[in-house]
Amino acid sequence: MDVKYLPQMQDESSRRYLFVAIDRATRWVFVQLKTNKTAASAQAFLKALHKACPLRITKLLTDNGKEFCGKAMMIWAHENGVALRFIEPGKPNQNAYVESFNGRLRDECLNEHWFTSLTHARALIETWRRDYNEHRPKKDLGGLPPAIYAARLAARWRTTIRQRIIRRPALRSREESRPRCRRGTRPQPFRGAKRRSPSSGTAGAGSFW
């Protein structure tokens, strides 16, 4: 996940910011144009990303910007079970996927259009994003576009989880669980199963961004 500066629009008095996220496993991307890069804007972007993404987000890699290291970001990550990861300061190459995508976005979209307004910019950027996700096959994905590959991966993951639930043996009743004893021996009192602490995390379909 990263933030890019955009040139000042003709109808605006300040620069705008482009929030970008890309999934390493499927190359699926999500982009939104914001009027600032505060923690509130980052949190709003993450909520929209969480809703639009076809996969479950389990990890998030960002730089050390204030918008990513604030309290609001930590709260969002905790509530949604997302592990935050940060690159080292001054080493954007550690987040090479999003940096490479930023170059393509700049060359194919931002440099190819003259945006007359914020609304115009949002419409053109969203059109380009949809084309990238839905109509551009990737060799690494078996010749499939990112959106189709991500949908199939999500369906496969749901099927795997469903099969695991079906194959799980049914819990026996308390009477059935009581240990049997031989004749002439005294049965031991039933103490029940020990309570297990909940797991600290759950596996997701892939790592993000």
Salt bridges, closest charged atoms under 4 A:
GLU12 OE1 - ARG16 NH2 2.32
GLU88 OE1 - LYS91 NZ 3.30
ASP107 OD1 - ARG106 NE 3.61
GLU108 OE2 - ARG104 NE 3.84
GLU108 OE1 - ARG136 NH1 2.50
GLU126 OE2 - ARG129 NH2 2.89
GLU126 OE2 - ARG130 NE 3.05
ASP131 OD2 - ARG136 NE 3.11
GLU134 OE2 - ARG130 NH1 3.63
GLU134 OE1 - HIS135 NE2 3.95
ASP140 OD2 - ARG27 NH2 3.58
GLU175 OE1 - ARG178 NE 3.79
